[in-house]
Amino acid sequence: MLKRIGVLTSGGDAPGMNAAIRAVVRTAIYHGAEACGIRRGYQGLIEGDVRPLPVESVSGIINRGGTILLTARSQEFMTEDGQRKASDTLARHGIEGLVVIGGDGSYRGAKVLSEKWSVPTIGVPGSIDNDIAGTDCTIGFSTAVNTALDAIDKIRDTAHSHERIFVVEVMGRARGAIALEVGLAGGAEAILIPELPYSIEKVNQKIIAGGQRGKKSCIIVVAEGAARGEQVAAEIEKGTGYQTRVTVLGHVQRGGSPASLDRVLASQLGSAAVNLLMQGQSGKMVGVSGHHVTVNDLEYAWTAPFDTDRRFLDLAEILSI
């Protein structure tokens, strides 16, 4: 049975990370272990920025966005010397197992600690982009979609009032999950995502056809990994003659109080991660399939193929005529 468990958040922040931290701390204490928080991810681990997390330290954080442990990306951790310093920090503080909350980049670091430095590690998927294989949903995705949807609902009011086209750029590097879901929920006339080819000419034809029926406003949702919003807007305005404006939602999608789905998911997965460590597991990631917690090897997050379900895209196309 482990006596001390560490937890860190790494990479981009996501609503629900605090709920996951809370679950890690309280599950560890439930099992009779102490919990320690590492601030600023792997860089803080290298620098020894470690502090105890008693049960009261996580009171009142389940509803807070961001991460109380802060987060950072660390180039130093990519070196063997940096990894050695991180391993030494864990040994010096008596940390016998580590929970890493983050995306696939964070998981790669956890895999190195597990395999090369014999540190028991478990990954918890925290990413607004929903871009981690091995789980139906990542912590933060639901809240990010709700945040973007609220903005699009407001933008549509203005688009209608001024009879304009609005291009809304949302986050999503190589994956258009946010764009796909928020576009369908927001009634977008077109959704552009990086996983599937698209044609601006077809988008323009759809806008023109709508205009001929009396439709004078449209919302086009673009994932940042597919194209830049300004570029798309310029091509639409040139091709249709309609005034076109751009809104880049940017980092507003990362913040805010987590939705109930993210709080529940984070609580499930944070607790499951500790349970795995207590069972002697390492080099694993937790996720969900349906309502059930799943366990895979860490590398599954970046080696398993992603199959974008284009049924959402097809449905959005049908409903936006």
SULFENZI-V999766 format. One record per pair of residues at least 24 apart in sequence whose ideal C-beta (glycine too) atoms are under 6 Angstrom apart, sorted by the first residue. I is the first residue (numbers start at 1). J is the second residue. Records with the same first field share a line. If there is no record, write none. Layout:
I->J / J
This chain:
2->33 / 96 / 97 / 277
3->33
4->34 / 94 / 95 / 96
5->33 / 35 / 97
6->36 / 38 / 95 / 98
7->37 / 99
8->38 / 41
9->67 / 69 / 71 / 101
10->41 / 42 / 71 / 102 / 106
11->102 / 103 / 105 / 106
13->66 / 67 / 71 / 254
14->126 / 127 / 128 / 139 / 140
15->65 / 140 / 143 / 256 / 258 / 262
16->139 / 140 / 258 / 262 / 266
17->67 / 101 / 126
18->61 / 64 / 68
19->62 / 263 / 266 / 267
20->101 / 124 / 266 / 270
22->58 / 61 / 62
23->267 / 270 / 271
24->99 / 270 / 274
25->53 / 58
27->271 / 274
28->274
29->55
31->278
36->95
37->69
39->69 / 70
40->70 / 72
41->71 / 72
42->74 / 77 / 109
43->72 / 74
45->86 / 89
46->76 / 82 / 85 / 86
48->89
50->93
62->263
63->257
65->255 / 256 / 257
77->109
83->112
87->117
90->119
97->277
99->273
101->126
102->126
103->127
104->132 / 301 / 302
107->298 / 301
110->298
111->298
114->282 / 283
120->277 / 282
121->282
122->273 / 276 / 277 / 284
123->285 / 298
124->269 / 270 / 273 / 286
125->287
128->254
129->172 / 175
130->177
131->175
132->301
133->300 / 301 / 304
134->285 / 287 / 296 / 300 / 301
135->287 / 288
136->288 / 289
139->262 / 265 / 266
140->262
142->259 / 261 / 262
143->258 / 259 / 262
144->178 / 253
145->178 / 181 / 182
146->259
147->253 / 256
148->182 / 249 / 253
149->182 / 185 / 186
151->249
152->186
155->247
156->219
159->217
160->217
163->216 / 217
164->217 / 243 / 245
165->218 / 236 / 242 / 244
166->219 / 245
167->220 / 229 / 232 / 233 / 246
168->221 / 247
169->222 / 224 / 229 / 248
170->249
171->224 / 253
172->223 / 224 / 225
173->225
174->225
176->223
179->221 / 223
180->312
183->221 / 316
184->312 / 316
188->219 / 221
189->218 / 320
190->220
191->221 / 316
192->222 / 226
193->223 / 226
194->223 / 225 / 226
195->308
200->235
204->239 / 240
207->240
208->240
